[in-house]
Amino acid sequence: MNLTISGHHLEVTPALRSYVTAKLDRITRHFDQVVDVKVLLSVEKQKEKERRQHAECNIHVKGSDLFAECSNQDLYAAVDELVDKLDRKVVRHKDKIKDHHHEAAKRIM
């Protein structure tokens, strides 16, 4: 799994990098065919203080690309919400690609 963490208008500290990688391990626990993960953390330059911290992630898994974004006052809370959204999307994708066909029941006469 290729992991790219970048920051826009902020410096990605080692503590923030380790926090994001620890949270993203939850996604690989559910679905192990993750090829590429790109995380962008940014601070929006708005006058209002609410929801300035922004986190977005693009995941390339076998068969599809998944994207999620989240904003919050705290960057760590935004990362938590982002991972929750991605986790739901990955589980839903895994269910879609799973083979749901069963053999037909044989009739007994």
Secondary structure, DSSP 4 states (H G I P E B T S, - for coil): -EEEEEEESS---HHHHHHHHHHHHHHHHH-S-EEEEEEEEEE---SS-TT-EEEEEEEEETTEEEEEEEEESSHHHHHHHHHHHHHHHHHHHHHHHS----PPPPP--
